[in-house]
């Protein structure tokens, strides 16, 4: 029986080649998109998941209150972990770990820059990353230890088995020798933040300039805990709320614990309230994947029902011969499942070819798990469901056809079928319109963020890290650079202007409400900072060498900070920062050191380059390549151990929006794919309608109808449906994108022209698609059309 179904199906495919081609291509494109999106969603859910006892791991976080605002951060005091381990019975393991830093590591002639962090000895017992080599019990227990990832070990030693090998860390402070005590297996997409080395936290804690880590009022590193089995995480979180306040009088901090495994996807807060976070994007693309596959299935349904009258006589003959409804349903479902199988094979080939490009777009390292049995079970299930969904309506519709209606030729006039087809086309283009309008909005918002004035001139501005000997030879570096006619100015600072770096709530001024606290960003700079950065001074003056101590004892504020301190006293020009009184010597226009997702924060600038490790170089327009070569030559002469590195600030700024840019690019490509699949279906339907109206077109041409009149006759039923779908899809996009734009503190308005633009694009593509078949029908010989049965 099954072999007969297959034979009939294959004969049908051969007879209706265009329909078979459109169905196979449409379903393969839909499956291709669904598989890519599925792989991406899987990789998102794998982050911080799958590690042993991960359900007991919690990150300690802070809600900091500043007036009516609540700032939530993962930064905590450097002594919090040990204090919690000592004082809280629920805590089994606790570790402090720092932010990621790039350091130069040297093994003989091999010099490699690696990114990593400092972590307490319990860290690898909490985050139980699998060890490839070494002993987890010993790793990080001594200040001389270092743990590397598999990739980092290969970079440094040419092999992953590097246990016992020595490596030098070279920094501004000199050279430090470490011994490899552990090599971690490749983490792939499992770590939320990529790292290549881990050093003992005690090394960082013992540095004399890191005394601030011992104070309860200072934050910086993160704290991670492993709670004892059976501990109620929510109750524990509530119990530690005042842990810091009890040790630091006047603290504005409330602690809480949040599951580490949920932090990546769900960990987003606004004014102290949990938001959706990245899971919102995951849900969005899950819907896109389902919709694209559904659109491909709709194409199959539409074309199958459109061809119903050609299959109706076959159904009638088989029913007269004794076939029951069930056997007919099985027949049509087997055809759809067979087409889905062919489409699935083609989709896998497309995924394999395009996955490297998709990895670049998403910043992931994904692969098709062809060697895993579970993948094939899931893939088979998707094919089966897709085949059943695609073939369900045609199968049950055609199998229910009455024999009498078939032979009276009534089947072709069924209004129910026509309206069903129009409804399915309507649904397709509603989704396509919503995606296109949303893509336009995302594109405009990202463009707005990237091109808007941010308070300093990021173009022609280069950041060079002051590493190794270059840190101590800065003045020589600066002097020689400024002798270059292509370089306008040079300065240095502690801040990269790429997100929050150092901030304080310890700012007081006359007239300040004692119950009010604001979080100020602290930027320590050298002379020429404002001019090099291109910041606009709106009041007062810049730091000056001629002013001497007046400059070192003053402060420059951004407009937001100045408005804050003069709110109750417009004449105020004095403030106290962490107990040190300073006079406001100048005010600069607000400048963004965060993305447009965050509101403008108050900031102050102090002349203190003691720890400034970022050199900013303003280069004149033109001759960029030649100027960079001269900067590199000078840097390597002054600092021969370190490989020269630099960053363009416009690219750094754009990098803050990399998640948004990825969202934009993915939405753009999937929107194009949605339209392509929808138009494939429209192409098949218009070919069918043109075929149905062959005689009518021939008669009209003989009677003198114009080409335009005939095109209008064929096109109008499709174009009307597409126009209605544009209206509905635009309304859906407006509702969704208004919510998406709320995620930006500085955003565009939803402009009226977004909808006509998207509508014109979709309508134009649909019109061209339908007209291709219409023109073909119009150009046919009317005599042959009239003679054809």
C-alpha positions, 0 to 999 in steps of 0.5 A, a space after each residue: 500500500 505504501 509503495 503505491 502511495 509513493 508511486 502515485 506521489 512521484 507521478 504527480 510530482 513529475 506531472 505538475 513540475 512547477 507546483 512541485 518545485 515551488 512547494 519544495 523550494 518554499 518548504 526548504 527555505 522555511 525549514 532552513 530558516 527554522 533550523 538556523 533560528 532553532 540552533 541560535 535559540 539552543 545556543 542562547 539557552 545553553 549559556 551558563 547551563 549544563 554545569 554540575 549543580 548549577 541550580 545551587 549557584 547564585 549571583 549576589 547583586 545590588 539595588 542602589 537607591 538614588 532618590 527615586 531611581 534604583 540602579 541595579 548592578 552585579 558589582 559588589 564589595 571585594 570582601 563580600 564573598 568571604 564575609 558571606 561564607 563565614 556568616 551565612 550557614 546557607 552558603 557552601 562556597 563563595 568567590 569574588 571575581 573581577 571584570 575581564 581584562 586583556 593581558 600580555 602573556 609570554 612563553 619564550 618567543 611566543 607573545 599572546 594577548 589573552 582576555 580573562 579575570 581574577 577569581 577566588 579559589 572557590 570559583 571553579 567549585 561553583 562554576 564547574 567548568 569541565 577540566 581537560 587537564 589538571 586538578 580542580 582541587 588545586 587550581 587557584 589555591 596559590 598566588 602562582 597559579 593560572 588556569 587556561 582554556 584549551 584554546 589559550 593553552 594551544 596559543 601559548 604552548 602549542 598544545 592543550 596539555 600544558 600542566 606545570 608549564 610556566 608563563 610570564 604576565 607582562 604589565 605596566 608593573 613588570 613581569 609576574 611568573 605563573 604556573 599552569 595548574 588547569 586547562 578547561 575544555 572548550 566552553 563554546 557558547 556556554 559562558 556568557 562572557 568569553 575568557 581565556 585565563 583565570 588568575 587568583 583573586 588574591 593577586 589582585 586583592 594584595 596590590 597596594 593600589 587596590 586597597 579600595 577592595 577592602 571597603 564596604 562602601 566600594 563596589 567593583 568585582 562580582 560575588 558568586 555563591 553556591 548554596 547548600 542543597 535544599 536551600 530556598 533561593 528566594 528566602 535566602 535572597 530576602 534574608 541578605 537584603 541588609 547584609 551590607 547596610 549592617 556593616 556600612 552605616 548610611 548605605 543605600 544598598 539592598 542585596 539580593 541573590 539571583 540564579 546564575 543560570 537565569 541571569 543571561 536570558 532574564 537578568 535585566 532590571 529597570 528601577 529595581 524591577 525585573 524586566 524580560 531581558 534577552 529572553 524577549 529577543 529569543 521569543 521574538 525570533 522563535 515566533 519568526 521561525 515558526 511564522 516563516 515555516 507556517 508561511 511555507 506550509 500555507 503555500 503548500 496548502 494554497 497550491 494544493 487546493 488551487 489544483 484541486 479540480 485537477 485532482 478532483 476527477 482522480 478522487 472521483 474515479 478512486 471513490 467509484 472504484 471503492 476507495 474510502 476517505 481514510 485511504 485518500 487522506 493517507 495518500 495526500 498526506 504521504 505526498 506532503 510528507 514526501 515533499 517535506 522530506 525532499 525539502 528537509 534534505 535541501 534545507 540541511 544542505 543550505 544550513 551547512 553552507 550558510 552556517 559560517 555566515 550565520 555565526 558571524 552575524 550572531 557572534 556565535 560558534 554553532 554547528 549542526 549536531 549531525 552526530 547526535 541522535 537527539 538532533 535527528 529525532 527532533 529533525 524528523 519530528 519537525 519534518 513530520 509535523 510540517 508535512 502533516 500541517 502542510 498536507 492537512 487541509 488539501 487532504 481532508 478537503 479533497 478526500 471529502 469531494 463528492 463524486 457527483 460534484 466532480 463529474 458535474 464539474 462543480 468543484 472549480 466553483 467552490 467559493 469556500 476554497 477561494 476564500 480559504 486561499 485568500 485568507 491564507 495569502 492574507 495571513 502570509 502577507 500580514 506577517 511579511 508586512 509586520 516584519 518589514 515595518 519592524 525592520 524599518 523601525 529597528 534600522 532607523 533607531 540604530 541609525 539614529 543612535 550611531 549618527 546622533 551627536 554624542 557630545 564628543 567627536 568620535 570620528 578620527 579619534 584613536 584609542 591606544 592602550 598605554 601598556 608596558 613601558 609606554 605607560 611610564 614614557 607617556 610624555 615622550 610618546 605625546 611630545 613626539 606624536 604632536 610633532 607629527 603634522 597629521 596629529 592634532 592633539 593627544 591626551 590620556 584618561 582612566 576612562 574608555 568612554 565605553 560604558 560605566 567605569 568608575 562612579 561614586 555616590 559620595 558627592 555633596 554640595 550646598 543645598 543638597 537634600 540629605 536624603 538624596 543621593 546621585 551616582 556620578 561617573 568619575 573621569 580622571 584625565 590629563 591636560 588637553 582632554 576636552 580639546 582632544 575629545 572634541 567636547 564643547 565647553 559651555 561655561 568656565 574654562 578647561 584645565 590649564 598648565 598655567 593655572 597649576 594647582 588651581 586646575 588640580 584642585 578644581 573639577 569640570 562637570 557635564 551639564 547634567 551634573 551642573 544642573 543637579 548641584 545648582 537646582 536649589 542654589 543657582 550660584 553654587 560652584 563648590 562640591 565635595 567628592 568623597 570628602 575632598 572639596 573642589 571648585 567647579 572650573 568648567 561645564 561641558 555639554 552632556 556626552 554619552 559614555 553609555 548607549 542610548 538605552 541608558 539615560 544621561 548620567 551626571 559626570 565629573 572630570 578631574 585632572 589626575 592622570 596617575 592611573 590613566 592607561 588610555 591614550 586618545 589621539 586626534 588625527 587629521 582627516 586623510 592619511 589615516 593609514 600613514 599616520 597609524 603606521 607612524 604611531 605604531 613605529 613610535 609605540 614599538 620603539 618605546 615599548 618593544 615587548 608589547 605588540 601595538 594595538 589601537 581602536 577607532 572610537 567610532 567602531 568602539 561606539 558602534 560595538 555598544 550596539 552590536 546586539 541591536 545591530 545583530 537584531 537589525 540584520 537578522 530581522 532584515 534577512 528573515 524579512 526578505 526570506 518571508 517575502 520570498 517564500 510568500 511570493 513563491 506561493 503567489 507565483 504559483 497561485 497566479 500561474 494557476 489562475 492564469 491557467 484557469 482563465 486561459 479561454 477567458 483571456 483568449 476570448 477577451 483578446 479576440 474581442 479587442 481587450 487591451 493588455 492592461 485590461 487583462 492584467 488588471 483582471 488577473 491581478 486585482 484579486 491578489 493585490 486587494 488581499 495584499 493591500 488589506 494585509 498591509 493595513 493589518 500587518 502595519 497595525 501589528 508592527 506599530 503595537 510591537 515596535 512601540 514597546 521595543 522602542 521603550 527599551 531606549 532612553 533616547 529614541 525615534 518616533 514611530 513615523 507615519 512614512 514607515 508604513 507607506 514605505 513598507 507597503 509600497 515595497 511589499 505591494 511592488 514585489 507582489 505586483 511584479 510576481 503576479 504580473 510575471 504570470 499575467 504577462 505570460 498568459 496575455 502573450 499566449 496565442 488566443 486561438 490556441 487558448 480557445 482550442 485548448 480543452 
